[in-house]
Amino acid sequence: MRRDYPLSAGPDPTPSRSVTVPSPTRTLSLSLASDFNSLSCPAPFIYPPPLPLLLTAKSIHLRHPLAPPPLFITRRRRGDRYSKATRAMCPGAPVAAAASDKSVCVMDASGPLGHALVSRLLRRGYTVHAATYHRSHDEEAALRRAGGDGERLKLFRADPFDYHSIADAVRGCSGLFCMFNAHDQAPSDEVMVEVEVRAAQNVLEACAQTDTMERVVFTSSVTAVVWKDDHSLVDNFDEKNWSDLNLCRKRKLWHALAKTLSEKTAWALAMDRGVDMVAVNAGVITGPGLSSDHPYLKGAPEMYEDGVLVTVDAEFLAEAHLAVYECPTAYGRYLCFNNAICRPEDALEFAQKLSPSAPRTLRSDELKVVPQRIQSKKLNKLMVEFASAVYGDLD
């Protein structure tokens, strides 16, 4: 099956690129032109100019970094009618059916974010499919504690390399919260990259084949945004920025490489399959279990010096996920953090959270105050709209 998108208008020296996306059910080839200038986007949807993008997950190549809402790209391939998710993307459109009528899936539900999300979703009346990649009796007990004794919590075992286990978990769901939890003991090498890219492929393909699916919330990372060879070229990092893949490989920043490639893979498949997807690029999640061995923190001193070392607590991050899922105006990527470490005392406090044996004082010449060079204005605006249930025009 081949799909050509007429996305380029006017002269363009860069030819269209052929994209081959392997899936567990079939191999699909598509052509994507090199910019989005010809998209007819009625106001108030305005997109940034195209930026170069390259997917190198061995088989995926795409040039545009931000996937616009599927409303302006494609219809679902079932007749000529738009999907419920597409109609909900229109500003001012009412939120669809009540939460009590919906099932959503949280995958991978292990870890602080998964527990916080499961708890919040159940309190809002959703039926929750909690899927874990490495479920143990302790993890199952923790999820049941997070979900209470209600019958609306259903537990699933999924495998990132097993498409059918993922499809079973999302069957009948109207939403998916997709995350891949990095653990301190996890291998921090190319294996991590391959696993996360494969998981993204299988998850998005399973969602595309689920008739009831309305929106996917894909959890990515700030590390997919901030790693540049020359930070001086960027005044403030926001959702339009992507980490440099070659730099990540050169410096063995496997967490950043895995998050960047898996998110780009997810966007490529979401655009092709007509899946309504929103990404949340989160700072490192603070809380019990976080240590200096966490793969996110490789290169933390450089992130501090560049003013992009940020953290987020699990409850705030869970609320942000809920907002981007339920808000009809949510689109694209959202940076999510609620603490920026830019002062020596902040860095010292963070170091003590990572390790009780960390120094309690610093020499005066060790660290200096740095300006914050990352912002989350887009998410802040959406959170205000979510809290007030008043959805205005997009900037």
C-alpha positions as CSV (number, residue, x, y, z in Angstrom):
1,M,0.0,0.0,0.0
2,R,1.4,3.4,-0.9
3,R,0.1,6.8,0.2
4,D,1.4,10.1,-1.3
5,Y,0.7,13.3,0.7
6,P,0.8,16.4,-1.5
7,L,2.5,18.4,1.3
8,S,4.9,20.6,-0.7
9,A,4.0,23.7,-2.7
10,G,6.3,25.8,-4.8
11,P,9.9,25.1,-5.7
12,D,11.8,22.9,-3.3
13,P,15.4,21.9,-3.9
14,T,15.0,18.9,-1.6
15,P,13.3,15.9,-3.2
16,S,10.6,13.8,-1.5
17,R,11.9,11.0,0.5
18,S,10.6,7.5,0.5
19,V,9.7,6.1,3.9
20,T,9.5,2.5,4.7
21,V,7.8,1.7,8.0
22,P,7.9,-1.9,9.1
23,S,5.0,-3.1,11.2
24,P,4.0,-6.4,12.8
25,T,1.3,-6.9,10.2
26,R,2.7,-5.5,7.0
27,T,5.4,-3.3,5.5
28,L,4.1,0.0,4.2
29,S,5.8,2.5,1.9
30,L,4.9,6.1,1.8
31,S,6.2,9.3,0.2
32,L,6.5,12.4,2.3
33,A,7.4,15.7,0.7
34,S,9.9,17.9,2.3
35,D,7.8,20.6,3.8
36,F,4.3,21.4,5.0
37,N,3.8,24.7,3.3
38,S,0.8,23.6,1.2
39,L,-1.3,22.4,4.2
40,S,-4.6,24.3,4.2
41,C,-4.9,25.0,7.9
42,P,-7.9,27.2,8.8
43,A,-7.3,29.8,11.5
44,P,-6.4,29.7,14.3
45,F,-4.1,26.7,13.7
46,I,-0.7,28.1,12.7
47,Y,2.3,25.8,12.5
48,P,6.0,26.6,12.7
49,P,8.0,26.5,9.5
50,P,9.4,23.0,8.7
51,L,12.7,22.0,10.3
52,P,14.9,19.2,9.1
53,L,14.4,15.8,10.7
54,L,15.9,12.5,10.2
55,L,14.7,9.2,11.7
56,T,17.4,6.6,11.7
57,A,15.7,3.7,13.5
58,K,17.2,1.5,10.7
59,S,14.1,1.8,8.5
60,I,12.3,5.1,9.1
61,H,13.1,8.4,7.5
62,L,11.0,11.6,7.9
63,R,11.7,15.2,7.4
64,H,9.2,17.2,9.4
65,P,9.5,17.3,13.2
66,L,6.0,18.2,14.3
67,A,3.0,16.3,13.3
68,P,0.0,18.6,12.8
69,P,-3.4,17.3,14.1
70,P,-4.8,14.6,11.8
71,L,-7.7,16.9,11.1
72,F,-5.7,18.5,8.4
73,I,-3.9,15.5,7.1
74,T,-6.1,12.5,6.7
75,R,-9.4,10.9,7.4
76,R,-9.7,7.6,9.0
77,R,-9.8,4.9,6.4
78,R,-13.3,3.7,7.2
79,G,-15.6,5.5,4.8
80,D,-15.7,9.2,4.4
81,R,-16.7,10.2,7.9
82,Y,-14.2,11.9,10.3
83,S,-13.4,10.1,13.5
84,K,-14.6,11.3,16.9
85,A,-11.1,12.2,17.8
86,T,-10.8,14.3,14.7
87,R,-14.0,16.2,15.4
88,A,-12.8,16.8,19.0
89,M,-9.7,18.6,17.6
90,C,-11.8,21.5,16.5
91,P,-11.6,24.5,18.9
92,G,-14.8,24.9,20.9
93,A,-16.0,21.3,20.2
94,P,-17.5,19.6,23.2
95,V,-15.5,16.9,24.9
96,A,-16.9,13.5,23.7
97,A,-18.7,11.0,25.9
98,A,-18.5,11.0,29.7
99,A,-15.5,9.3,31.3
100,S,-17.8,6.6,32.8
101,D,-18.4,5.3,29.3
102,K,-14.8,5.1,28.3
103,S,-11.9,2.7,28.7
104,V,-8.3,3.9,28.5
105,C,-5.0,2.0,28.6
106,V,-1.9,3.0,30.6
107,M,1.2,1.3,29.2
108,D,3.7,0.7,30.9
109,A,1.8,1.2,34.1
110,S,4.7,0.4,36.4
111,G,6.6,3.2,38.1
112,P,5.5,6.4,39.8
113,L,3.9,8.0,36.7
114,G,1.9,4.9,35.9
115,H,0.6,4.5,39.4
116,A,-0.4,8.2,39.6
117,L,-2.1,8.0,36.2
118,V,-4.1,4.9,37.0
119,S,-5.3,6.4,40.3
120,R,-6.4,9.7,38.6
121,L,-8.1,8.0,35.7
122,L,-10.1,5.7,38.0
123,R,-11.1,8.7,40.2
124,R,-12.4,10.4,37.1
125,G,-14.6,7.4,36.2
126,Y,-12.6,5.7,33.4
127,T,-12.2,2.0,33.1
128,V,-8.4,1.5,33.1
129,H,-6.4,-1.2,31.3
130,A,-3.1,-1.2,33.2
131,A,-0.5,-2.9,31.1
132,T,3.0,-3.6,32.4
133,Y,6.0,-4.9,30.6
134,H,7.6,-6.6,33.6
135,R,4.8,-7.4,36.0
136,S,5.6,-9.0,39.3
137,H,3.4,-9.8,42.3
138,D,4.7,-6.7,44.1
139,E,3.9,-4.5,41.0
140,E,0.4,-6.0,40.7
141,A,-0.3,-5.3,44.4
142,A,1.0,-1.7,44.0
143,L,-1.3,-1.1,41.0
144,R,-4.3,-2.5,42.9
145,R,-3.5,-0.3,45.8
146,A,-3.3,2.7,43.4
147,G,-6.6,1.7,41.9
148,G,-8.5,0.8,45.1
149,D,-10.9,-2.1,45.1
150,G,-13.0,-1.1,42.1
151,E,-13.8,-3.4,39.3
152,R,-12.8,-0.8,36.7
153,L,-9.1,-1.7,36.9
154,K,-8.0,-4.5,34.5
155,L,-4.4,-5.7,34.6
156,F,-2.6,-6.8,31.5
157,R,0.9,-8.2,30.7
158,A,2.4,-6.7,27.6
159,D,5.7,-7.1,25.8
160,P,7.2,-4.3,23.7
161,F,8.3,-6.9,21.1
162,D,4.9,-8.7,21.0
163,Y,2.4,-6.8,18.9
164,H,-0.5,-9.1,19.9
165,S,-0.1,-8.6,23.6
166,I,-0.2,-4.8,23.1
167,A,-3.2,-5.1,20.8
168,D,-5.0,-7.1,23.5
169,A,-4.3,-4.5,26.1
170,V,-5.7,-1.6,24.0
171,R,-8.7,-3.4,22.6
172,G,-11.9,-1.4,23.2
173,C,-10.0,1.6,24.6
174,S,-10.7,5.2,23.5
175,G,-7.3,6.4,24.7
176,L,-3.8,5.2,25.4
177,F,-1.1,6.7,27.7
178,C,2.1,5.2,26.3
179,M,5.3,5.4,28.3
180,F,8.5,3.4,28.6
181,N,10.0,3.5,32.0
182,A,13.8,3.8,32.3
183,H,15.2,2.0,35.4
184,D,18.5,2.5,37.0
185,Q,19.3,-1.2,36.4
186,A,18.2,-1.1,32.8
187,P,20.9,-1.5,30.1
188,S,22.0,2.0,29.0
189,D,23.2,1.2,25.5
190,E,21.9,0.5,22.0
191,V,19.6,-2.2,23.4
192,M,17.6,0.5,25.1
193,V,17.3,2.4,21.9
194,E,16.1,-0.7,19.9
195,V,13.6,-1.7,22.5
196,E,12.0,1.7,22.8
197,V,11.8,2.2,19.0
198,R,10.2,-1.3,18.6
199,A,7.8,-0.6,21.4
200,A,6.7,2.7,19.7
201,Q,6.2,0.9,16.4
202,N,4.0,-1.8,17.9
203,V,2.0,0.5,20.1
204,L,1.1,3.0,17.3
205,E,0.3,0.2,14.9
206,A,-2.0,-1.4,17.5
207,C,-3.7,1.9,18.1
208,A,-4.2,2.4,14.4
209,Q,-6.0,-1.0,14.2
210,T,-8.2,-0.2,17.2
211,D,-11.5,1.2,15.9
212,T,-12.4,2.8,19.2
213,M,-9.1,4.7,19.7
214,E,-9.5,8.5,19.8
215,R,-6.2,9.8,21.1
216,V,-2.7,8.6,22.1
217,V,-0.7,10.4,24.7
218,F,3.0,9.5,24.1
219,T,5.3,10.2,27.0
220,S,8.7,11.3,25.7
221,S,11.5,13.2,27.5
222,V,13.2,16.6,27.7
223,T,16.3,14.7,26.7
224,A,14.7,14.4,23.2
225,V,14.8,18.2,23.0
226,V,17.9,19.7,24.6
227,W,20.9,18.0,23.3
228,K,22.5,20.2,20.7
229,D,26.0,20.4,19.4
230,D,26.0,24.2,19.8
231,H,23.6,25.4,22.4
232,S,24.5,29.0,21.7
233,L,22.3,28.8,18.5
234,V,19.2,28.3,20.7
235,D,18.0,31.1,22.9
236,N,15.2,29.2,24.6
237,F,14.4,25.5,24.1
238,D,10.7,24.7,23.5
239,E,8.6,22.1,21.7
240,K,10.1,22.9,18.3
241,N,13.6,21.7,19.2
242,W,14.9,18.2,18.8
243,S,18.1,16.6,20.1
244,D,20.9,15.9,17.7
245,L,21.1,12.2,17.0
246,N,24.8,12.2,16.0
247,L,25.7,14.1,19.2
248,C,23.8,11.5,21.2
249,R,25.6,8.7,19.6
250,K,29.0,10.3,19.8
251,R,28.6,11.0,23.6
252,K,26.7,7.7,24.2
253,L,23.7,9.5,25.5
254,W,21.5,6.4,25.1
255,H,18.5,7.7,27.0
256,A,18.3,10.8,24.8
257,L,18.8,8.8,21.7
258,A,16.2,6.3,22.6
259,K,13.6,9.0,23.5
260,T,14.3,11.0,20.4
261,L,14.1,8.1,18.0
262,S,11.1,6.5,19.6
263,E,9.2,9.8,19.6
264,K,10.1,10.4,15.9
265,T,9.0,6.9,15.1
266,A,5.7,7.4,16.9
267,W,5.1,10.7,15.0
268,A,5.9,9.0,11.7
269,L,3.4,6.2,12.2
270,A,0.7,8.5,13.8
271,M,0.9,10.7,10.7
272,D,0.6,7.8,8.3
273,R,-2.1,5.9,10.1
274,G,-4.2,8.9,11.0
275,V,-3.8,8.5,14.7
276,D,-4.5,11.5,16.9
277,M,-1.3,11.7,19.0
278,V,0.0,14.2,21.5
279,A,3.5,14.0,23.1
280,V,4.5,15.0,26.6
281,N,8.3,15.6,26.9
282,A,8.9,15.3,30.6
283,G,11.7,16.3,32.9
284,V,13.3,13.6,35.1
285,I,10.6,12.3,37.6
286,T,11.6,12.9,41.2
287,G,10.6,10.7,44.0
288,P,11.5,7.4,45.7
289,G,13.9,5.3,43.7
290,L,15.6,8.1,41.8
291,S,19.4,7.8,41.9
292,S,22.4,9.3,40.1
293,D,22.5,6.1,38.0
294,H,19.3,7.0,36.2
295,P,20.1,7.1,32.4
296,Y,18.4,10.5,32.1
297,L,21.0,12.1,34.3
298,K,24.0,11.2,32.1
299,G,25.3,14.6,31.2
300,A,23.5,16.4,34.0
301,P,26.4,18.8,34.7
302,E,26.2,20.0,31.1
303,M,22.4,20.3,31.3
304,Y,22.8,22.5,34.4
305,E,25.4,24.7,32.7
306,D,23.1,25.2,29.8
307,G,20.1,26.0,32.0
308,V,18.0,23.0,30.8
309,L,18.2,20.6,33.9
310,V,14.5,20.3,34.9
311,T,12.5,17.9,37.1
312,V,8.9,17.0,37.5
313,D,7.0,15.2,40.2
314,A,4.7,12.3,39.3
315,E,1.4,13.9,40.3
316,F,2.0,17.0,38.3
317,L,3.0,15.0,35.3
318,A,0.0,12.7,35.6
319,E,-2.3,15.8,35.7
320,A,-0.5,17.1,32.5
321,H,-1.2,13.8,30.8
322,L,-4.9,14.0,31.7
323,A,-5.0,17.6,30.4
324,V,-3.6,16.8,27.0
325,Y,-5.8,13.8,26.7
326,E,-9.1,15.5,27.5
327,C,-8.5,19.0,26.1
328,P,-9.9,19.3,22.6
329,T,-7.3,22.0,21.7
330,A,-4.3,19.8,22.6
331,Y,-1.9,19.2,19.7
332,G,1.8,18.4,19.0
333,R,4.4,18.3,21.7
334,Y,4.3,19.7,25.3
335,L,7.4,20.2,27.5
336,C,6.4,19.3,31.1
337,F,8.4,20.2,34.3
338,N,7.7,22.1,37.5
339,N,11.2,22.7,38.7
340,A,14.2,24.2,36.9
341,I,17.6,23.7,38.6
342,C,19.5,26.9,37.9
343,R,21.1,27.8,41.3
344,P,23.9,26.2,43.2
345,E,21.5,25.6,46.2
346,D,19.0,23.9,43.9
347,A,21.7,21.7,42.5
348,L,22.9,20.8,46.0
349,E,19.4,19.9,47.1
350,F,18.9,17.7,44.0
351,A,22.2,15.9,44.6
352,Q,21.2,15.1,48.1
353,K,17.9,13.6,46.9
354,L,19.9,11.4,44.5
355,S,22.4,10.3,47.2
356,P,22.3,10.9,50.9
357,S,26.1,10.8,50.9
358,A,26.3,13.8,48.5
359,P,28.2,16.9,49.9
360,R,26.1,19.3,51.8
361,T,28.1,22.3,50.9
362,L,29.8,23.6,47.7
363,R,32.9,25.6,47.1
364,S,32.1,29.1,46.0
365,D,33.8,28.4,42.6
366,E,32.1,25.1,41.8
367,L,28.8,26.2,40.5
368,K,27.2,29.5,39.5
369,V,23.7,30.7,38.9
370,V,22.7,30.1,35.3
371,P,19.7,31.5,33.4
372,Q,16.9,29.1,32.6
373,R,16.8,28.4,28.9
374,I,13.8,26.1,28.6
375,Q,10.2,27.0,28.9
376,S,6.8,25.2,29.0
377,K,4.4,28.1,28.1
378,K,2.4,25.9,25.8
379,L,1.6,23.4,28.6
380,N,0.9,26.1,31.1
381,K,-1.7,27.6,28.8
382,L,-3.3,24.3,28.2
383,M,-3.4,23.5,32.0
384,V,-5.2,26.8,32.6
385,E,-7.8,25.9,29.9
386,F,-8.1,22.4,31.4
387,A,-8.7,23.7,34.9
388,S,-11.3,26.2,33.7
389,A,-12.8,24.0,31.0
390,V,-12.7,27.0,28.7
391,Y,-10.8,26.3,25.5
392,G,-9.7,29.4,23.6
393,D,-8.0,29.8,20.3
394,L,-4.5,28.4,19.8
395,D,-1.6,30.8,19.4
